[in-house]
Amino acid sequence: MLSNEPTQNKLADMNLNPHTVERLCHQHKSLKCYIDDLPPEAIYTRLSSDKFSIHETISYLTRYHHIFLSRLVKMMEEVNPFFEVYKPDADSEFHFTCAKSTGTLLHELYRLRSDIIAKIESLPDENFSRVGTHSVLGKMNITQWIEFFLLHESNQLFRIFKLAGSFWSAELGQQSNIIYLPRLADYIDELAV
């Protein structure tokens, strides 16, 4: 597999903070280590009937990569486009995405991340000042949208981490070598509110 170093170097030469570049290139890869040792029932079963399962959260992350890429394209084509908060329940494509296997979703997520990085790399420097307005967060330039995308993703990764911990806690009880992480009280949406 090729190193991401040339990509990271190219992105670092742009208007992005080196820490943002690092997260953009690698943050999503932590997902696999959170779920590697989980049995299928831990991935596909909702621990609470009104909260997403790990699989559904991965579906959400995958679908959100599509949403973010389309937002980037729209910001390049239009002057200050307006974006509503993404709600998966109102997105018919989300339900199609959920029907895929977790392995298929992980491959798709990695491919989409490469597409996002390629899109960002192809942007002329002056395009980083282009803006789009989020219905809650307001007007943001491309750099701020990238940061929002990464913060949103890290929140979903944390949710998956907690769900995995909750599964093991429920299965094994509280033993000295198990980290107990309580279940989330509320569904975490795009804004983590």
KOLTI-240983 format. One record per residue (C-alpha): residue in one letter; x, y, z. Coordinates in Angstrom, 3 decimals, always signed. Example, Ala and Ser with C-alpha at 12.3 -4.5 7.8 and 13.67 -1.06 7.14 Angstrom:
// residues 2
ATOM   rest       east      north         up
ATOM      A    +12.300     -4.500     +7.800
ATOM      S    +13.670     -1.060     +7.140
//
This chain:
// residues 193
ATOM   rest       east      north         up
ATOM      M     +0.000     +0.000     +0.000
ATOM      L     +1.269     +3.461     -0.834
ATOM      S     +2.131     +5.903     +1.895
ATOM      N     -0.016     +8.980     +2.447
ATOM      E     +3.108    +11.103     +2.890
ATOM      P     +2.988    +12.750     -0.581
ATOM      T     -0.703    +13.514     -0.030
ATOM      Q     -0.036    +14.901     +3.432
ATOM      N     +2.812    +17.050     +2.096
ATOM      K     +0.658    +18.426     -0.725
ATOM      L     -2.239    +19.162     +1.636
ATOM      A     +0.104    +20.768     +4.177
ATOM      D     +1.274    +23.162     +1.455
ATOM      M     -2.325    +24.325     +1.101
ATOM      N     -4.365    +26.360     +3.533
ATOM      L     -4.749    +23.502     +6.018
ATOM      N     -3.279    +23.139     +9.473
ATOM      P     -0.844    +20.165     +9.643
ATOM      H     -2.971    +18.580    +12.397
ATOM      T     -6.055    +18.868    +10.204
ATOM      V     -4.167    +17.199     +7.356
ATOM      E     -3.101    +14.366     +9.643
ATOM      R     -6.683    +13.790    +10.787
ATOM      L     -8.021    +13.999     +7.241
ATOM      C     -5.568    +11.356     +6.054
ATOM      H     -5.779     +8.986     +9.030
ATOM      Q     -8.613     +9.601    +11.511
ATOM      H    -11.115     +7.315     +9.760
ATOM      K     -8.704     +4.378     +9.927
ATOM      S     -9.233     +4.008    +13.686
ATOM      L    -12.731     +2.675    +13.014
ATOM      K    -11.451     -0.762    +12.033
ATOM      C     -9.618     -1.273    +15.342
ATOM      Y    -12.798     -0.408    +17.268
ATOM      I    -14.796     -3.189    +15.631
ATOM      D    -12.220     -5.851    +14.693
ATOM      D    -12.869     -8.131    +17.666
ATOM      L    -16.629     -7.640    +17.802
ATOM      P    -19.022    -10.466    +16.891
ATOM      P    -21.732     -9.707    +14.299
ATOM      E    -24.416     -9.302    +16.961
ATOM      A    -22.438     -6.450    +18.505
ATOM      I    -22.187     -4.680    +15.157
ATOM      Y    -25.726     -5.198    +13.873
ATOM      T    -27.811     -5.115    +17.058
ATOM      R    -29.137     -1.911    +18.527
ATOM      L    -28.402     -1.707    +22.243
ATOM      S    -31.368     +0.614    +22.491
ATOM      S    -34.269     +0.396    +20.045
ATOM      D    -34.216     +4.128    +19.319
ATOM      K    -30.412     +4.435    +18.836
ATOM      F    -28.285     +3.443    +15.871
ATOM      S    -26.308     +0.206    +15.975
ATOM      I    -22.599     +0.229    +15.173
ATOM      H    -23.430     -0.876    +11.624
ATOM      E    -25.957     +1.930    +11.212
ATOM      T    -23.420     +4.439    +12.534
ATOM      I    -20.855     +3.189    +10.008
ATOM      S    -23.557     +3.518     +7.336
ATOM      Y    -24.150     +7.068     +8.510
ATOM      L    -20.403     +7.874     +8.320
ATOM      T    -20.195     +6.378     +4.837
ATOM      R    -23.237     +8.266     +3.616
ATOM      Y    -21.941    +11.459     +5.208
ATOM      H    -18.765    +11.167     +3.120
ATOM      H    -21.023    +11.364     +0.035
ATOM      I    -22.836    +14.367     +1.517
ATOM      F    -19.599    +16.189     +2.324
ATOM      L    -18.133    +15.554     -1.132
ATOM      S    -21.309    +16.868     -2.778
ATOM      R    -21.177    +19.946     -0.549
ATOM      L    -17.578    +20.621     -1.605
ATOM      V    -18.569    +20.360     -5.271
ATOM      K    -21.544    +22.666     -4.752
ATOM      M    -19.343    +25.273     -3.028
ATOM      M    -17.074    +25.217     -6.096
ATOM      E    -20.008    +25.648     -8.485
ATOM      E    -22.172    +28.160     -6.607
ATOM      V    -21.709    +31.325     -4.603
ATOM      N    -22.389    +30.642     -0.924
ATOM      P    -24.782    +27.659     -1.238
ATOM      F    -27.078    +26.892     +1.704
ATOM      F    -27.058    +23.472     +3.399
ATOM      E    -29.610    +22.089     +5.821
ATOM      V    -28.533    +19.810     +8.661
ATOM      Y    -28.103    +16.314     +7.252
ATOM      K    -30.778    +13.983     +8.639
ATOM      P    -30.319    +10.327     +7.694
ATOM      D    -33.964     +9.430     +8.327
ATOM      A    -34.974    +11.844     +5.564
ATOM      D    -32.401    +10.431     +3.122
ATOM      S    -33.573     +7.455     +1.051
ATOM      E    -29.964     +6.730     +0.075
ATOM      F    -29.114     +6.229     +3.741
ATOM      H    -31.466     +3.244     +3.935
ATOM      F    -29.852     +1.766     +0.820
ATOM      T    -26.430     +2.298     +2.407
ATOM      C    -27.571     +0.492     +5.579
ATOM      A    -28.456     -2.575     +3.487
ATOM      K    -24.787     -3.085     +2.593
ATOM      S    -22.496     -5.284     +4.704
ATOM      T    -20.163     -3.632     +7.195
ATOM      G    -17.128     -4.809     +5.207
ATOM      T    -18.515     -3.263     +2.027
ATOM      L    -19.164     -0.010     +3.888
ATOM      L    -15.599     +0.124     +5.192
ATOM      H    -14.220     -0.296     +1.659
ATOM      E    -16.580     +2.398     +0.398
ATOM      L    -15.660     +4.751     +3.240
ATOM      Y    -11.928     +4.371     +2.486
ATOM      R    -12.534     +4.973     -1.233
ATOM      L    -14.678     +8.022     -0.519
ATOM      R    -12.045     +9.431     +1.807
ATOM      S     -9.518     +9.134     -1.012
ATOM      D    -11.978    +10.924     -3.304
ATOM      I    -12.412    +13.735     -0.767
ATOM      I     -8.651    +14.115     -0.350
ATOM      A     -8.178    +14.146     -4.145
ATOM      K    -10.894    +16.799     -4.476
ATOM      I     -9.263    +18.970     -1.811
ATOM      E     -5.822    +18.507     -3.390
ATOM      S     -7.202    +19.629     -6.751
ATOM      L     -8.525    +22.917     -5.380
ATOM      P     -6.620    +26.044     -6.326
ATOM      D     -5.468    +27.954     -3.228
ATOM      E     -7.973    +30.756     -3.849
ATOM      N    -10.882    +28.294     -3.614
ATOM      F    -10.235    +27.688     +0.074
ATOM      S    -11.886    +31.051     +0.721
ATOM      R    -15.126    +29.944     -0.987
ATOM      V    -17.993    +29.596     +1.460
ATOM      G    -21.145    +27.662     +2.079
ATOM      T    -23.735    +28.398     +4.746
ATOM      H    -24.867    +25.714     +7.176
ATOM      S    -28.373    +26.166     +8.559
ATOM      V    -27.106    +26.056    +12.157
ATOM      L    -23.372    +26.784    +12.045
ATOM      G    -23.604    +29.656     +9.589
ATOM      K    -21.190    +30.691     +6.858
ATOM      M    -17.943    +28.693     +6.711
ATOM      N    -15.065    +28.652     +4.262
ATOM      I    -13.695    +25.389     +2.814
ATOM      T    -11.086    +25.057     +5.563
ATOM      Q    -13.785    +25.398     +8.227
ATOM      W    -16.012    +22.877     +6.417
ATOM      I    -13.140    +20.377     +6.429
ATOM      E    -12.645    +20.932    +10.147
ATOM      F    -16.376    +20.490    +10.761
ATOM      F    -16.356    +17.267     +8.730
ATOM      L    -13.490    +15.894    +10.853
ATOM      L    -15.051    +16.932    +14.163
ATOM      H    -18.330    +15.366    +13.148
ATOM      E    -16.561    +12.164    +12.129
ATOM      S    -14.588    +11.987    +15.388
ATOM      N    -17.846    +12.295    +17.312
ATOM      Q    -19.306     +9.323    +15.418
ATOM      L    -16.101     +7.322    +15.955
ATOM      F    -16.386     +7.995    +19.676
ATOM      R    -19.981     +6.791    +19.565
ATOM      I    -18.857     +3.528    +17.940
ATOM      F    -16.111     +3.163    +20.554
ATOM      K    -18.674     +3.604    +23.326
ATOM      L    -21.131     +1.167    +21.729
ATOM      A    -18.412     -1.473    +21.469
ATOM      G    -17.535     -0.936    +25.119
ATOM      S    -21.186     -1.143    +26.110
ATOM      F    -21.550     -4.436    +24.252
ATOM      W    -18.598     -5.996    +26.070
ATOM      S    -19.772     -4.598    +29.396
ATOM      A    -23.228     -6.075    +28.886
ATOM      E    -21.782     -9.424    +27.734
ATOM      L    -19.051     -9.853    +30.309
ATOM      G    -20.146     -7.748    +33.236
ATOM      Q    -17.751     -5.383    +34.871
ATOM      Q    -14.453     -7.222    +35.099
ATOM      S    -11.146     -5.620    +35.926
ATOM      N     -9.855     -5.868    +32.349
ATOM      I    -12.993     -4.422    +30.688
ATOM      I    -13.551     -0.719    +30.166
ATOM      Y    -17.129     +0.184    +31.009
ATOM      L    -18.554     +2.912    +28.811
ATOM      P    -22.192     +3.831    +29.412
ATOM      R    -24.541     +3.937    +26.457
ATOM      L    -25.261     +7.268    +24.868
ATOM      A    -28.326     +8.949    +26.244
ATOM      D    -29.214    +10.722    +23.021
ATOM      Y    -28.768    +10.135    +19.317
ATOM      I    -25.783    +12.052    +18.047
ATOM      D    -26.666    +13.854    +14.846
ATOM      E    -24.534    +15.887    +12.509
ATOM      L    -24.152    +18.664    +15.073
ATOM      A    -23.660    +16.349    +18.047
ATOM      V    -26.528    +18.006    +19.885
//
